[in-house]
Amino acid sequence: MECILPFFHIQGIERHVFLHRMPIVQYMYGKYHPVLGNTLQPNLHDVHIQYKNYMKYSFRTNNDGFRGSDWDLSKNRKNIVLLGDSFAFGWGVEENEMFSTLLEEKLQHIDPAIQIVNLAQSGYSLDQVINAFELFGRKFDPVLIIYLYCYKDTTPCPPSENGKFNIESFRSNVTQADWLDEARRNNANVWRFERFWKGLYLYAFYKNYFCPVFFTETNSPQRAWKERYVFTYKNLFPPAPPYHSNPTRYYTAIQQLYSWYGLTKLYEDSSRKPLILMDVSNKMLLHQKDRKDSDRWILRHFAHQYENVFFADFESELRSKNDGVARFLDVDVHWNPEGHKLATEMVDDIIMSNWSILQIDK
């Protein structure tokens, strides 16, 4: 079975195996950072990442350990700061295919002085996103901030006290030795029995096909069935309207409160600079009925609450299009080049429609 199953390319099994075998950039080429937890190693050139025929791309890093070339620090630049995790980082796609590159090219046709400063890193959570802006983004005095928000960004959640979350010093509790140990355990190039066993095709078949039939799954009874979907991107459920326009009455889960607190802090700490929020969605959720309490509605409510904050609803756009075009990688949950193109078009439309409000001309 271990030798034969790879030839069938069964989606659920391939995704399960990939989950345990995939090359994780931040653990293979990461560097410990006392505030952010980690960046990438600085000044990397032409690093190749590949997993079978499902994922193949290369990347480089600048002097500060972020993807791309060194930033232009001259005063004549009009900087747009991009924040986020692996989606904004461009996981799985080449540099010329990623969101930040495509958007910069579009905007530079109008104003060559525009520069997009990509502060995204794979695996970053909300506290790291905010601290990355404080440490690096603030010095660019951006004319606009863009945050590609992932539903996992609120995990882990810092401790809270009196409604405030300890964002600034949350990562300082993780020592360099702790991070190096975590990197070693999650590095695909380091052999571990657990990774080897769970990365077997036989184990994937057992979890995705045998268990759902003969056993009750304690964590998520529907997960194994959901994992077996063949993603055609057709017949998607339409987007659902949010429950309530007042988030303080509806969003009560600790992660939701943390999300609202973090967005507020980012907006206030940037001196209320124009902010575009976009949910990155998840292809596993697209084949389920849309939830009225989806976390992306927090972004929508936040945009309605504050001036000069805009929301680009990526998941609703996909559900509404329902055109069968794949915008995620094959066995991965991240955007493929088509996903980055769509996200670029949506954000570019917001910028063009609000050019005077964003004050990019100044």
N, C-alpha and C positions, 0 to 999 in steps of 0.2 A: 504493500500500500504506500509505503514511504517513497518508493521509486516511481510508482505509476501515477499517483495523484497529481504531481506537478504538470503532467501532460494534459490534464483536463481543464486547467485554468478556471476552477470553480471560484467564483467571486468571494463567497464567504470564507472559504478555506484560505485563499490567497491573502485576503485582508488580515486574517488571524495570524498567519505566518509572518507577514510583513510587519505586523505590530511588534513582534518580538525580535525580528532580525534587522529592522530598518536602521540605517546609519544616521544617528542623531548628531547633528552638527555641533551643538553647544557642548556635548560631552567628548567629542573627538578632537575638536579644535578650540575648546573654550579656555578661558583664563579667569581665575578667581578675581572678584571685585568686592571690596569690603562693604559697599553700600548697595550696589546693584545685584550682588550675588555672583554675577559673571558677565563678561563680554566675550567676544571672540579674541583670539590672539591677533595682535596688530600686524599689519603689513604682510598678510598672506597673499599669495599670488597663484591664480589658476589652480585652485583646489578642486578636485573632481570627486563628486558624490554619485554613486551608482548603486542600484539594486535591481538585478536582473534586467528585464526590458521594461520595467514599470516606472523607473525613475532614473534620470540621468541629467545632471547639470553641474556647473562649475561656479565658483564664486571667488571673490577677492575681498580683502578688508583694508581699511585705511589705518591711519596712525592711531586712532582711538579704538580700534577693534570692532568697527561697524562695517556692514557690507557696502562695498562700492569704493569709489576713489576718494582721495582727500578732499575735504570741504574747502571752498573758497571763503576765506574770512574777511575779504575786503568789504568796505562799508557801502559800496555801490550795489551790493547784492540785495535782492528782495527774497527773503528766505521763507520757505514753507516747511515746517517741521512735521515729519510723519512719525507717528507713534504706533506701537502694536507689538504683536508677537510674530510667529512664523509666517502668517499670511502676509503681513506687511514686509517681512524680511525677504519674502520671495522663495519660500521653501519649494524645491522641486522644479523651478524654472530658471532659465538663464537670465542674466542681468538685463539684457535688452527686451525681455518679455515681462518683466515685473512691473507692478503698479507704479512705483515711484519713478521709474525710468520713462514709462509711457506717458504719465501725466506731466512730467517735466518737459518732455519733447513737445507736447501739445501747447503748454503754456509759454514756452520759449519762442514759439512762432509769433506770439503776440507781444511778449516782452522778454528779450534775451537776458535780462538781469535776474530773472526768477531762478532760484535754486531750491531743490527739494533736499532737505537734510533728513536722511532716513536713520532714525534712532531705534528701529525695531530689531529685536533679537528673538530667535526661536526659543520658545519656552517662557517668555516674559509674562508675568502676571501684572495685575493692576498696580501694585505698589512699585514694581520695577519700572513700569511705564511712566509713572509720575516722577519717580526719582531720576529717571533718565532725562526727563525734561528739565528738572531742577539742575542737574549737573552739567548737561550739555546743551539742551535746547534753548534755555533762557538767554544764553550769551549771544544767540543769533538774532535776538529781537524780532521774532517772526511776524510776518504780516498775516499769517494764517497757520492754524494747527489742524492736522487731520489725524484722527484716531480710528484705526481699524479694530473694532472691538470683537473679541471672541468670547463665547459664553463661558469658557474656562478661565477667563482672566481673573475672576474673583476667587479662585482656588489656587493656593491656600489663602485663608482669610486672616489678617492680622488680629491680635486681641483688641477688643474695644472697651472703652470706659466712658460712661456718660455720653454715649452716642458718637464718640470720636475713635478713630482707628489709628493704631500706632504704625503708620505707614513708613515714616522716616527711618526708624531704627529696627524695623521688623527683620530685615535680612542680616543685620549686624550680629544676630544671635547664631548665625551659621559661620563657623570658623573655616579657615582655608583647608584644614585637614578634613573637616566634614564635607566640604564641597568636592575635594579631590577624591574622597571615597565614593561620593555619589556619582561623580564622573566616571570612575573606574567601573562601578557596578552597571552603568548604563551605556558603556562604550561597546559598540558592536564588535570591535576588534579584540576585546578582552573576553576570554572564554569563561562562562559561568554555567554550571549545570542547569540551573533554573531556566536560563535563557535558551539553552540547548534543548531542553525537554519541551518547554512550551512553544518553541519554534519549530517543532516537528509537524509534518503534514498529518501524521497519524493522530497526534494530540489535537490538532485543529479539527479533524474529522470527528473525533470523539466529543469535543465541546460543542460543535456546531450542528451535528446531525444525530449523534447517538444520545446525548444527554436530554435534548428537548423532547425526544420521543419516549424515553423510558424513565426519566427523572424529572422532578420539579426543581427548577432553578431558584435558589433562595434570593439572589440579589435582583435579578431582572428576568422574569419569566418569558418576556417577549424578545429578549436580546438576541438569542441564537436564531430565531426565525427572522428577525430584522436583518441580521448579518448576511442572510442568504439572498437578499434582493439583488437582482441583476439591474444595474442602474441604466435605465433607458431614458430617464428625464422626460417621460411622457406621462400623461394622466395624473399630474400632481394635484394635490388638494389645493384649493384657492387660499389666499391669505385670509386670516380671521381678524376682525377688528379687535382692538384692545378692550379690556374690561371697563376701565375707568380712567378718566382724564386726570384724576388727582392721585399721584403715586404715593403720597404720604399716607393715604387711607388703605391702599391695596397692597403695596409691596412691603411685606413685613418679615420675610425670610432674611437671615443675617447676611447672606451673600447679596441679596437685592439692596439692602440698606447700605452695605459696603460699596456696591456699585454706584449708588447715588452719591454717597459721601466722596468717593474718589473722583467722580466726574466734577463735582462741585469744587473740590480742592484744585484740580487741574485748571479749571476755568478761572478761579479766583487767583491762583498763583501766577497765572499768565497775564494778570491785569486785564482780564476779560477780553482777551484777543479773540477774533473770529475763530470759531471751532466747527469743524465738520466731523460728525460721528457716523460711522458705517458699521453695521453688523456684517460679519464675514459668513454667517450661516453655517450649516453643516449638512452635507449630503445625506447623512443617515436620517436626519429629521425631515428632509424634503418629501420622503415617501410616507410620512405619517400625517395625520390631520393636524393642521396648524393650531397651536394653543393660544387661547386668548390671554394667558398669563405669560407669554413668551418673554424672555429677558430682553429681547430687542425693543420691546415697547418702553422699557426704561429709557432708552436712548431717545425714543420719540417724545416721551413726556418731558425729558430734560430739554430737548430742543424747543418745545413749546413754552417751557418755563422761563428760559433765559434769552435775552436779546443777542443777536448775532451768533446763535448756535443753530446748526442745520443738521438734519438727519437724512442719510441715504439708506433706504430700506432695501438691502440687497436680497434678502430672502423673499420678500413680497414681490420683488421684480422677477425673480426666477419662477415663483409660483404663478405669476400672472402671464409671463411669456409662455411657459409650458410648451416650448418649441422643440424639445428633444435633443437640444445641443448640450453636450457634456461640458461642464465648466469646472469640474473637479478632476483631479488625477485619478487614475484607474483604481488602484487598491489603497489609495491614500485619501484623507479627508480634505486636503488643501486644494486651492485653486490651480487649475491648469492655465496655460496661456489665454484661453478664451475667458476664463473667470477673471483674470487680471484685466483683460480688455473691457469687459462689461463694467467692472468696478471703476475703471478709469473714465469711461464714458459717463457714468452716473455722477461722479464727483466733478468732472469737468463741466457738466450741465449746471450743477449748483454754482460753481465758481463763475461761469459766464453769465448766469442769471442774476448774480449778486456782486458783480465786479466792483461797482461803486461802493457798496456796503463793506466789502472786504478791504477797501482802501489800498489795493495793490499798487495803484498809480502813484501813491505818495512816496 
